[in-house]
């Protein structure tokens, strides 16, 4: 099939799909991009749960992966995949969190009411 034929980016059916997003689709079974959320961080498929939320449950709340899976009604493999993703992409996640916090502070989200 020639470039620009049916099913290729030029006909519009693949709008928004990039080589990078296709890599995400093949590297992860449970994690997906959410361009509508305006973040690079991946989410667990069919949920609103960020990968970093799973990391928080595991390391801040000190929950066992099986407990996280049960508590959030997720396959345990999805929990392990999210934890591995966070470990591999920690710098990107921290940068996104810092940007989000700066955005909230600029809008005085953390200011105590008078």
ZATI-362759 format. One record per residue: x, y, z of N, C-alpha, C in turn. Coordinates in nm, 3 decimals. Atoms other than C-alpha are relative to their C-alpha. Layout:
BEGIN
> n.x	n.y	n.z	ca.x	ca.y	ca.z	c.x	c.y	c.z
> X	Y	Z	X	Y	Z	X	Y	Z
...
//
This chain:
BEGIN
> n.x	n.y	n.z	ca.x	ca.y	ca.z	c.x	c.y	c.z
> 0.085	-0.117	0.000	0.000	0.000	0.000	0.090	0.124	0.000
> -0.077	-0.123	0.011	0.135	0.341	-0.096	-0.036	0.095	0.114
> 0.023	-0.102	-0.102	0.173	0.621	0.156	-0.113	0.092	-0.045
> 0.111	-0.086	0.035	-0.146	0.826	0.163	-0.123	-0.078	-0.041
> 0.115	0.083	0.035	-0.374	0.533	0.082	-0.090	-0.020	0.121
> 0.092	0.025	-0.110	-0.660	0.408	0.299	0.075	-0.052	0.123
> -0.061	0.045	-0.125	-0.562	0.365	0.664	0.131	0.067	0.033
> -0.123	-0.071	-0.030	-0.265	0.599	0.648	-0.033	0.139	0.052
> 0.028	-0.129	-0.063	-0.228	0.935	0.822	-0.069	0.102	-0.090
> 0.055	-0.103	0.087	-0.329	1.134	0.515	-0.152	-0.004	-0.013
> 0.145	0.005	0.017	-0.685	1.007	0.507	-0.076	0.034	0.127
> 0.064	-0.052	-0.120	-0.755	1.127	0.861	-0.038	-0.105	0.103
> 0.041	0.100	-0.098	-0.838	0.795	1.026	0.105	-0.021	0.108
> -0.108	0.019	-0.096	-0.503	0.791	1.204	0.043	0.133	0.060
> -0.034	-0.132	-0.054	-0.512	1.156	1.313	0.035	-0.014	0.148
> -0.043	0.003	-0.139	-0.324	1.201	1.639	0.087	-0.120	0.036
> -0.084	0.115	-0.026	-0.143	0.868	1.613	0.138	0.029	-0.054
> -0.137	-0.026	0.039	0.230	0.920	1.607	0.082	-0.126	0.021
> -0.089	0.113	-0.021	0.522	0.683	1.598	0.021	-0.023	0.149
> -0.020	0.011	-0.144	0.575	0.760	1.967	-0.121	-0.063	0.068
> 0.119	0.058	-0.063	0.213	0.681	2.061	-0.017	-0.146	-0.040
> 0.008	0.140	0.040	0.227	0.360	1.860	0.099	-0.082	0.081
> -0.096	0.068	-0.084	0.538	0.268	2.060	-0.061	-0.028	0.137
> 0.067	0.019	-0.129	0.337	0.316	2.381	-0.098	-0.115	-0.009
> 0.099	0.106	0.017	0.066	0.088	2.244	0.064	-0.138	-0.006
> -0.064	0.130	0.011	0.315	-0.189	2.175	0.084	-0.034	0.123
> -0.084	0.025	-0.118	0.532	-0.148	2.488	-0.082	-0.034	0.123
> 0.081	0.018	-0.119	0.249	-0.146	2.740	-0.134	-0.064	-0.034
> 0.129	0.065	0.020	-0.054	-0.367	2.769	-0.111	0.076	0.073
> 0.102	-0.064	-0.084	-0.236	-0.178	3.046	0.007	0.153	0.000
> -0.017	-0.145	-0.007	-0.103	0.177	3.010	-0.026	0.065	-0.135
> 0.034	-0.072	0.123	-0.229	0.429	2.756	0.022	0.149	0.020
> -0.010	-0.146	-0.002	-0.182	0.793	2.666	-0.140	0.058	0.014
> 0.126	-0.073	-0.010	-0.456	1.042	2.750	0.024	0.143	-0.045
> -0.028	-0.134	0.050	-0.398	1.343	2.523	-0.102	0.103	0.049
> 0.103	-0.090	-0.050	-0.725	1.492	2.651	0.033	0.054	0.139
> -0.037	-0.044	-0.134	-0.563	1.526	2.994	0.116	0.099	0.000
> -0.108	-0.098	0.009	-0.274	1.742	2.872	0.125	-0.038	0.076
> -0.119	0.046	-0.069	-0.004	1.530	3.031	0.066	-0.111	-0.080
> -0.072	0.108	0.068	0.263	1.296	2.903	-0.008	-0.131	0.077
> 0.007	0.119	-0.084	0.209	1.058	3.190	-0.106	-0.097	-0.051
> 0.094	0.100	0.044	0.036	0.733	3.106	-0.102	-0.033	0.110
> 0.110	0.038	-0.088	-0.291	0.615	3.259	-0.027	-0.148	-0.019
> 0.043	0.139	0.015	-0.422	0.267	3.325	-0.123	-0.001	-0.090
> 0.105	0.010	0.102	-0.645	0.170	3.034	-0.139	-0.012	0.064
> 0.141	0.003	-0.041	-1.019	0.230	3.082	-0.024	0.048	0.143
> 0.018	-0.060	-0.133	-0.966	0.414	3.413	0.048	0.144	-0.008
> -0.056	-0.134	-0.009	-0.881	0.766	3.519	0.123	0.001	0.089
> -0.110	0.016	-0.095	-0.588	0.635	3.724	0.134	0.021	-0.068
> -0.135	-0.025	0.050	-0.246	0.782	3.655	0.095	-0.106	0.053
> -0.103	0.093	-0.045	0.056	0.556	3.678	0.061	0.048	0.132
> -0.061	-0.053	-0.124	0.198	0.787	3.948	-0.091	-0.018	0.121
> 0.091	0.027	-0.111	-0.113	0.729	4.158	0.027	-0.139	0.057
> -0.035	0.136	-0.044	-0.021	0.360	4.171	0.131	0.004	0.077
> -0.128	-0.015	-0.069	0.335	0.458	4.267	-0.023	0.057	0.141
> 0.032	-0.062	-0.129	0.194	0.677	4.547	-0.060	-0.105	0.095
> 0.060	0.104	-0.083	-0.021	0.390	4.674	0.105	-0.097	0.052
> -0.101	0.100	-0.036	0.279	0.158	4.676	0.103	0.054	0.098
> -0.116	-0.046	-0.076	0.555	0.374	4.819	-0.031	0.105	0.105
> 0.037	-0.098	-0.101	0.383	0.655	5.010	-0.099	-0.061	0.098
> 0.099	0.065	-0.085	0.081	0.466	5.140	0.043	-0.140	0.044
> -0.061	0.129	-0.034	0.293	0.148	5.159	-0.097	-0.117	-0.015
> 0.093	0.109	0.029	0.029	-0.075	5.005	0.070	-0.105	-0.086
> -0.054	0.109	0.081	0.124	-0.413	4.862	-0.068	0.004	-0.139
> 0.060	-0.002	0.134	0.067	-0.441	4.483	-0.132	-0.077	-0.011
> 0.126	0.076	0.005	-0.201	-0.707	4.535	-0.114	0.076	0.068
> 0.101	-0.080	-0.069	-0.385	-0.478	4.777	-0.044	0.117	-0.088
> 0.033	-0.110	0.092	-0.364	-0.188	4.530	-0.093	-0.052	-0.109
> 0.082	0.059	0.107	-0.505	-0.413	4.257	-0.142	-0.026	0.050
> 0.132	0.030	-0.054	-0.790	-0.525	4.479	-0.076	0.128	0.033
> 0.063	-0.126	-0.040	-0.860	-0.175	4.614	-0.050	0.080	-0.120
> 0.034	-0.079	0.118	-0.870	-0.019	4.267	-0.067	-0.084	-0.110
> 0.064	0.091	0.094	-1.027	-0.320	4.093	0.078	-0.006	-0.132
> -0.091	0.008	0.114	-0.728	-0.364	3.860	0.067	-0.137	-0.003
> -0.085	0.120	0.003	-0.534	-0.665	3.737	0.134	0.032	0.068
> -0.126	-0.024	-0.069	-0.222	-0.703	3.948	0.112	0.031	-0.100
> -0.100	-0.029	0.102	-0.018	-0.701	3.626	-0.003	0.147	-0.041
> 0.010	-0.144	0.031	-0.148	-0.348	3.558	0.072	0.082	0.105
> -0.069	-0.069	-0.108	-0.016	-0.239	3.896	0.151	-0.010	-0.021
> -0.145	0.017	0.023	0.329	-0.386	3.826	0.047	0.077	-0.124
> -0.036	-0.074	0.121	0.331	-0.232	3.478	0.008	0.150	0.030
> -0.002	-0.142	-0.037	0.248	0.113	3.623	0.123	0.032	0.085
> -0.119	-0.023	-0.084	0.524	0.080	3.884	0.128	-0.001	-0.084
> -0.118	0.006	0.089	0.778	-0.020	3.617	0.008	0.125	-0.086
> 0.004	-0.123	0.080	0.669	0.272	3.399	0.050	0.119	0.081
> -0.043	-0.113	-0.085	0.715	0.516	3.688	0.151	-0.004	0.023
> -0.144	0.012	-0.021	1.062	0.382	3.756	0.078	0.041	-0.125
> -0.068	-0.032	0.126	1.160	0.417	3.389	-0.014	0.147	-0.039
> 0.031	-0.136	0.046	1.007	0.766	3.344	-0.014	0.099	0.115
> 0.014	-0.080	-0.120	1.052	0.923	3.687	0.024	0.149	-0.026
> -0.032	-0.141	0.026	1.208	1.246	3.558	-0.113	0.070	-0.074
> 0.111	-0.057	0.075	0.924	1.308	3.312	-0.120	0.022	0.092
> 0.113	-0.011	-0.092	0.663	1.243	3.581	0.022	0.113	0.099
> -0.030	-0.108	-0.095	0.836	1.475	3.831	-0.012	0.137	-0.066
> 0.010	-0.127	0.073	0.860	1.750	3.570	-0.147	0.037	-0.022
> 0.142	-0.025	0.022	0.490	1.716	3.487	-0.069	0.039	0.130
> 0.059	-0.033	-0.131	0.398	1.723	3.858	0.039	0.143	0.041
> -0.046	-0.136	-0.033	0.607	2.039	3.908	-0.074	0.104	-0.083
> 0.076	-0.092	0.086	0.435	2.207	3.612	-0.144	0.012	0.049
> 0.138	0.000	-0.049	0.094	2.110	3.747	-0.010	0.081	0.130
> 0.001	-0.073	-0.126	0.179	2.245	4.093	0.019	0.150	-0.024
> -0.022	-0.142	0.032	0.310	2.573	3.946	-0.127	0.061	-0.059
> 0.125	-0.048	0.059	-0.011	2.609	3.743	-0.104	0.025	0.109
> 0.096	-0.015	-0.110	-0.221	2.556	4.056	0.037	0.116	0.092
> -0.045	-0.111	-0.085	-0.010	2.798	4.261	-0.025	0.134	-0.066
> 0.023	-0.125	0.073	-0.037	3.066	3.992	-0.146	0.041	0.008
> 0.142	-0.029	-0.012	-0.413	3.039	4.029	-0.045	0.003	0.147
> 0.021	-0.010	-0.145	-0.382	3.057	4.410	-0.088	-0.112	0.053
> 0.076	0.117	-0.041	-0.528	2.711	4.450	0.030	-0.039	0.144
> -0.043	0.042	-0.134	-0.328	2.653	4.770	-0.011	0.110	0.105
> 0.013	-0.111	-0.094	-0.409	2.990	4.933	-0.115	-0.029	0.094
> 0.105	0.021	-0.102	-0.602	2.959	5.259	-0.103	0.112	-0.010
> 0.103	-0.105	0.003	-0.935	3.142	5.257	0.014	0.091	0.123
> -0.014	-0.099	-0.108	-0.938	3.457	5.469	-0.129	0.012	0.078
//
